[in-house]
Amino acid sequence: MAILVDSETKVLIQGITGKSGLSACADLLDYGMKVVGGVTPGKGGQEALDLPVFNSVKELVSDLGPVDCAMVNVPPLLTLDAAMEAIDAGIPLIHIFAERVPVLDTCRILYRAKEKGVRVLGPNSVGAISPSEGKVGSIGGPNAKITFSKGPVGVISKSGGMCSELGSMITNAGFGQSTVVGIGGDLLVGTTFVDVLEMFEGDPQTKVAVMFGEVGGNAEIEAAKLVAEKKFTKPLIIFLAGKFAEKLPKDTALGHAGAIVGLDSTMEQKVASIKKSGAILAENFEDIPGILKKVIK
Amino acid sequence: MKLYEFEGHNLLSKVGIESPFFVACSNMEEVEQARQRLRFPIVAKVQVLSGKRGKGGGIKICTNEKQLLDFCKGMFGSTFADEQVRFISLAEKAQIEGEYYASITYDTTLKIPFLLFSKSGGMDIEEVKKNSPDEILRFDIDPFSGPNKKELFKNLGDEKLVDFLVRLWDAFVRYDCRLVEVNPIAKVGDDYLAVDAKIILDDAGLARHRDLDVLQKGSAGAVPTERELAARKIDEEDYRGSAGSTFIEFGGDIAVLASGGGASLLVMDALSEVGGKPSNYTEYSGNPPQEKVEKLTEITLGKEGLAGCLVAGAVANFTDIYATLAGFCDGLLKVKPKPNYPIVIRRGGPRQKEAYEMLERFAKKEGFDIHLFGPETPISVACKKMVELSEEFKRERPGL
């Protein structure tokens, strides 16, 4: 069983004629995904990689029928309008790729999505993959089949690079992944660590979860709370990155827009709440395969 | 981007929020000129980005000229909360009848903006939260329609105060703020004035406010370094991928070109763990074009006294490793004097093998000391190697 995506997921790509849209589309097709078409305003009637291009999401849906996932691959300042279009067309899952979407725009997207019961993955998300089932977004790029392999480990990271790094590390250690989810590194994201853990809890394929945590925000503390309250009952391994940054002035942002020193909680508070909750804190990143060997019997 | 208080007041004035008349001064001459336009008592406030100015002695109510000049002379150029004082604002002291607190920011768990209001203004809000949490009112905000005016009026019972708070929301939305905080809001007669202004702009929103008149700030310090400004320009000129948006200088001797928001944190932790002293923090990601990596390399390695360069990142998803590392080579050739210190590269992802073959040829041809590690080598191992090579390099050149 897979969470978020499987081999039957029908995908449309907004911004399909752009550079990132085209390359994501090619990788999806290569992975065997059902990409039904794309949207680029003003380019309706054209084709991209032999797929039909429409002027709007509404036109695409009325022509091709219901779609399960809209991938928004447009520049950051155009993301609000594109995502609103997909939400209003009733697409149940929206993946947002762009980095540097203004937080107000994200907030409005997520607010409207919540009202309409739409799940948003991102912004600034690399996507999600259930190895040998399906994927959305740019996760794994052209190497998705080499980096990821099917298995019992659920993986969650804000960072796209670390999704691949973890996938590769877990694959090389002889385990595979159930689903790997890049939730995005922004201050506000549609799908959080907690949301994914709740999905992993209900997924029989997932036996253990690995989470790549970062400096800033409350997400790791919320996840630890879930473990403490027995709402996530499988082993959870958490690694925390960005300890060096604790020496920097409060409010310094690093790489990810949400990695803000001292925002909501400190590293120390995160470590304390993880240790107290019963989740496993990986002191070193390369300890993760060893811990996996111990918890998967 | 954090704003100075005086920049915050200027921004708030654009939505009709007034402050007591003030003049921001950057030297004693300006102080003496400003003094002619103001009546004593004058409130002099150092302009620094960190809070707690009152407690730290950065605010003085001056009743005569000598007090004012002595305070400003002592403060200009001095270090206040790790920051050099470059500006002091002078304002006439208002006849305050009441002090309140208000702020708007995002709740990252509920993912909505919210307004906090307290009748205990002028105090540290964290202390109010601890000691008398009942005094703080919280209003959740619909990000489309803004605060509910009826609800605000029901709780506050003052039309003008409600108007002030709605204007605060206007500023928050119109200028893409991450935080607006006024502490205190002063009641002067029937009016409400912002006596302080703490504003943090959303960096991602800056692209829509190019006309906003604010000073450039550093990623970590108040004043950006030259290298930091040069690095920031790379993304401003080309939206594809990102390179150098965050650039922090640390003063160590190992230059760092990390990749990816998450991996860059891991790299810095791992390098520090084994005793490496990074010269900087920066990262590129999202498949930036070759030229952007070239520019970032030139800027990062343009520093004197380096004893190593670490190019490290995770297994990339869609970043073209060949193109980005070719950009690194282009940049390397431009650095003067030619880097003779060890260079450690650890990457994985699309076209990594091709890239490494190219790098081996490049190192041999151009005479660079490049050490290559693929995805099978943990990032921490590459960091350890970097520190060992760098130590060896320094031993061989004791003058460095």
Interface residues (C-beta under 8 A of the other chain):
Chain A: K19 S20 S23 A24 D27 P75 P76 L77 E99 R100 V101 P102 V103 L104 C107 R108 L110 Y111 R112 K114 V126 S138 I139 G140 G141 P142 N143 T147 S157 K158 S159 G160 G161 M162 C163 S164 E165 G167 S168 N172 G185 L187 L188 F212 E214 V215 G217 N218 E222 A241 G242 K243 F244 A245 L248 P249 K250 D251 T252 A253 L254 G255 H256 A257 G258 A259 L263 D264 N284 F285 E286
Chain B: K2 S50 D82 Y106 T108 T109 K111 I112 P113 D142 P143 F144 V173 D176 R178 I200 D202 D203 A204 G205 A207 R208 S219 A220 G221 Y239 R240 S242 T246 I248 A258 S259 G260 G261 G262 A263 S264 L265 L266 M268 D269 A270 S272 Y281 E283 S285 G286 N287 G313 A314 V315 A316 N317 F318 T319 G348 G349 P350 P375 E376 P378 I379 S380 V381
